[in-house]
Amino acid sequence: MLHQIGIPLRRRWREYVPYLAAGLAFFAGGLLLDVAILHIEEPEVWAPLAFLMTGVALLFIAVWDGILAFSMYYRLAVHMGGSRKAFLIGYVLERLVCIGGQVGVLLLLLYLAEVPVCRMVRDVPLAFVDVYGGWTAYCPLLLLVFVLLVVFTSMLAELWGAKARVLLWVVWMLAAVGLPQLMKAAGDYPESVAGKLGNLLLQFFTGLANGQGLALAAVGMAALALGILLLAGRLLKKDL
């Protein structure tokens, strides 16, 4: 049983290297944008672009890689006579190690590289460092929520195939395109509907840094865990 649980991690650890390389490439590009924009403008608050760009890229990679890897290795494990339950437990552990490693590297890059570079160019308050300085205390909980989200989407795609993948793609594009626009509208048009939604997002991040978002994150984690248990029950009975 323990041997089967460790199979996903043993099979996939070499595949993490390209993800790390892609993350470093996004971080380098974001760091160049940090330097270029801060040389030209003097904003009241600066959100580190390299950290945000790399975080979004790794989020995208983790979700879609998780969907593809789950389908391929789940079927392989079942066809080779492995335990479905052992694979599901191993997959969750593999995602935790993979995503946890990515988050750790990203935080090191933020504090050891991006923050000093931004400070050298322009001494302005930095979001996630000065403005939301206490947010890192909640990284373990946010990491668990994110891992559960990746596992949930992977199971969803395995059960409902192309329909689920299209739906997840639409949701992803709306978030990737819509969220930055909402944040921008919060500053440019605060009285508009988009501006009010953007302000709610800003208040959420501020509340998270102050500990007020802890309950919301806990509720999200509980909801995802319940959804995973329900989907796992269906996967254990599904014919492959």
C-alpha positions as CSV (number, residue, x, y, z in Angstrom):
1,M,0.0,0.0,0.0
2,L,2.7,2.5,1.0
3,H,4.8,1.5,-2.1
4,Q,1.8,2.2,-4.4
5,I,1.1,5.6,-2.6
6,G,4.6,6.7,-3.5
7,I,4.4,5.8,-7.2
8,P,3.1,9.2,-8.5
9,L,5.9,11.1,-6.8
10,R,8.6,8.7,-7.9
11,R,7.4,8.8,-11.5
12,R,7.0,12.5,-11.8
13,W,9.8,14.3,-9.9
14,R,12.0,14.6,-13.0
15,E,9.1,16.4,-14.8
16,Y,9.3,19.3,-12.3
17,V,12.5,20.7,-13.8
18,P,10.8,22.2,-16.9
19,Y,8.2,23.8,-14.6
20,L,10.9,25.4,-12.6
21,A,12.6,26.6,-15.7
22,A,9.3,28.1,-17.0
23,G,8.7,29.8,-13.6
24,L,12.2,31.3,-13.6
25,A,11.7,32.6,-17.2
26,F,8.5,34.3,-16.2
27,F,10.2,35.8,-13.1
28,A,13.0,37.2,-15.1
29,G,10.6,38.8,-17.5
30,G,8.6,40.3,-14.7
31,L,11.7,41.6,-13.0
32,L,12.6,43.5,-16.2
33,L,9.1,45.0,-16.2
34,D,9.5,46.0,-12.6
35,V,12.7,47.9,-13.3
36,A,11.4,49.5,-16.6
37,I,8.1,50.7,-15.1
38,L,9.5,51.9,-11.8
39,H,12.1,53.9,-13.7
40,I,9.4,55.7,-15.6
41,E,6.6,56.0,-13.0
42,E,6.4,56.7,-9.3
43,P,3.3,54.8,-8.1
44,E,1.9,55.2,-4.6
45,V,2.0,51.4,-4.1
46,W,3.7,48.8,-6.3
47,A,2.6,45.2,-6.7
48,P,5.7,43.2,-7.6
49,L,5.1,42.1,-11.2
50,A,7.6,39.2,-11.3
51,F,5.9,37.6,-8.3
52,L,2.4,38.0,-9.8
53,M,3.4,36.9,-13.3
54,T,5.2,33.8,-12.0
55,G,2.4,33.0,-9.6
56,V,-0.2,33.1,-12.4
57,A,2.0,31.0,-14.7
58,L,2.6,28.4,-12.1
59,L,-1.1,28.3,-11.2
60,F,-1.9,27.6,-14.9
61,I,0.8,25.0,-15.2
62,A,-0.2,23.2,-12.0
63,V,-3.9,23.0,-12.9
64,W,-3.5,21.8,-16.5
65,D,-0.5,19.6,-15.8
66,G,-2.5,18.1,-12.9
67,I,-5.5,17.3,-15.2
68,L,-3.3,15.6,-17.8
69,A,-1.1,13.7,-15.3
70,F,-4.1,12.5,-13.3
71,S,-5.8,11.0,-16.3
72,M,-2.7,9.3,-17.7
73,Y,-1.3,7.9,-14.4
74,Y,-4.7,7.0,-13.0
75,R,-5.5,4.8,-15.9
76,L,-2.0,3.3,-16.0
77,A,-2.2,2.5,-12.3
78,V,-5.6,0.8,-12.6
79,H,-4.6,-1.2,-15.7
80,M,-1.5,-2.4,-14.0
81,G,-3.5,-3.8,-11.1
82,G,-2.8,-1.0,-8.6
83,S,-5.2,0.2,-5.9
84,R,-7.4,3.1,-7.0
85,K,-7.5,4.4,-3.4
86,A,-3.7,4.2,-3.1
87,F,-3.3,6.2,-6.3
88,L,-5.7,8.9,-5.2
89,I,-3.8,9.3,-1.9
90,G,-0.5,9.3,-3.7
91,Y,-1.7,11.9,-6.2
92,V,-2.7,14.3,-3.5
93,L,0.7,13.9,-1.8
94,E,2.5,14.4,-5.1
95,R,0.5,17.6,-5.8
96,L,1.3,18.9,-2.3
97,V,5.1,18.3,-2.8
98,C,5.1,19.8,-6.3
99,I,3.0,22.8,-5.6
100,G,4.6,23.4,-2.2
101,G,8.0,23.4,-3.7
102,Q,6.9,25.9,-6.4
103,V,5.4,28.2,-3.7
104,G,8.6,28.0,-1.6
105,V,10.8,28.9,-4.6
106,L,8.5,31.8,-5.5
107,L,8.6,33.2,-2.0
108,L,12.4,33.0,-1.9
109,L,12.6,34.8,-5.3
110,L,10.2,37.5,-4.0
111,Y,12.1,38.3,-0.9
112,L,15.7,37.6,-2.0
113,A,15.6,39.0,-5.5
114,E,12.5,41.1,-6.4
115,V,12.2,43.2,-3.2
116,P,15.9,44.3,-3.2
117,V,15.8,45.2,-6.9
118,C,12.6,47.2,-6.6
119,R,14.0,49.0,-3.5
120,M,17.1,50.0,-5.5
121,V,15.0,51.5,-8.3
122,R,12.2,53.2,-6.4
123,D,11.5,53.3,-2.7
124,V,7.7,52.9,-2.7
125,P,5.5,50.6,-0.5
126,L,5.3,47.1,-2.0
127,A,2.0,45.1,-1.9
128,F,2.5,41.6,-0.4
129,V,5.5,43.0,1.5
130,D,4.6,46.3,3.1
131,V,0.9,46.7,2.4
132,Y,0.0,43.0,3.0
133,G,3.0,42.2,5.2
134,G,1.2,39.6,7.3
135,W,-0.1,37.5,4.4
136,T,2.8,35.0,4.4
137,A,1.6,33.6,7.8
138,Y,-1.4,32.1,5.9
139,C,0.6,30.6,3.1
140,P,0.3,27.0,4.5
141,L,-3.5,27.3,4.6
142,L,-3.6,28.9,1.1
143,L,-1.3,26.2,-0.2
144,L,-3.7,23.5,1.1
145,V,-6.7,25.3,-0.6
146,F,-4.7,25.5,-3.8
147,V,-3.7,21.8,-3.7
148,L,-7.3,20.8,-3.1
149,L,-8.5,23.0,-6.0
150,V,-6.0,21.3,-8.3
151,V,-7.0,17.8,-7.2
152,F,-10.7,18.8,-7.5
153,T,-10.3,20.1,-11.1
154,S,-8.3,17.0,-12.1
155,M,-11.0,14.6,-10.8
156,L,-13.7,16.7,-12.5
157,A,-12.0,16.5,-15.8
158,E,-11.5,12.8,-15.5
159,L,-15.2,12.2,-14.8
160,W,-16.7,14.5,-17.3
161,G,-14.0,14.7,-20.0
162,A,-14.0,17.4,-22.6
163,K,-17.0,19.2,-21.2
164,A,-15.3,19.8,-17.9
165,R,-12.1,20.9,-19.6
166,V,-13.9,23.5,-21.7
167,L,-15.7,24.8,-18.6
168,L,-12.4,25.0,-16.6
169,W,-10.8,26.8,-19.6
170,V,-13.6,29.4,-19.7
171,V,-13.4,30.0,-15.9
172,W,-9.6,30.3,-16.2
173,M,-9.8,32.9,-19.0
174,L,-12.4,34.9,-17.2
175,A,-10.3,35.0,-14.1
176,A,-7.0,35.7,-15.9
177,V,-8.5,38.5,-18.1
178,G,-11.2,39.8,-15.7
179,L,-9.4,40.0,-12.4
180,P,-6.7,42.5,-13.5
181,Q,-9.4,44.7,-15.1
182,L,-11.4,44.7,-11.9
183,M,-8.3,45.7,-9.9
184,K,-7.6,48.5,-12.4
185,A,-11.2,49.7,-12.3
186,A,-11.1,49.9,-8.5
187,G,-8.5,52.7,-8.9
188,D,-9.8,54.4,-12.0
189,Y,-13.6,54.0,-11.7
190,P,-14.4,53.2,-8.0
191,E,-18.1,54.0,-8.3
192,S,-18.7,51.6,-11.2
193,V,-19.8,48.0,-10.8
194,A,-16.4,46.7,-11.9
195,G,-14.7,49.2,-9.5
196,K,-16.8,48.0,-6.6
197,L,-16.0,44.4,-7.3
198,G,-12.3,45.3,-7.6
199,N,-12.5,47.0,-4.2
200,L,-14.1,43.9,-2.7
201,L,-11.1,41.9,-3.9
202,L,-8.7,44.5,-2.4
203,Q,-10.6,44.3,0.9
204,F,-10.3,40.5,0.8
205,F,-6.5,40.6,0.5
206,T,-6.3,43.3,3.2
207,G,-8.5,41.2,5.4
208,L,-6.5,38.1,4.7
209,A,-3.4,39.9,5.8
210,N,-5.1,41.0,9.0
211,G,-6.5,37.5,9.7
212,Q,-10.1,38.2,8.7
213,G,-9.8,36.0,5.6
214,L,-8.9,33.0,7.7
215,A,-12.5,31.8,8.1
216,L,-13.2,32.2,4.4
217,A,-10.1,30.2,3.4
218,A,-11.1,27.5,5.9
219,V,-14.7,27.3,4.5
220,G,-13.2,27.0,1.0
221,M,-10.9,24.2,2.0
222,A,-13.8,22.3,3.7
223,A,-16.0,22.7,0.6
224,L,-13.2,21.5,-1.7
225,A,-12.4,18.5,0.6
226,L,-16.1,17.5,0.5
227,G,-16.2,17.8,-3.2
228,I,-13.1,15.7,-3.6
229,L,-14.5,13.0,-1.4
230,L,-17.7,12.9,-3.5
231,L,-15.8,12.8,-6.8
232,A,-13.4,10.1,-5.4
233,G,-16.4,7.9,-4.6
234,R,-17.5,8.1,-8.2
235,L,-14.0,7.5,-9.5
236,L,-13.6,4.3,-7.4
237,K,-16.7,2.9,-9.2
238,K,-16.0,4.2,-12.7
239,D,-15.1,1.7,-15.4
240,L,-12.0,2.6,-17.3
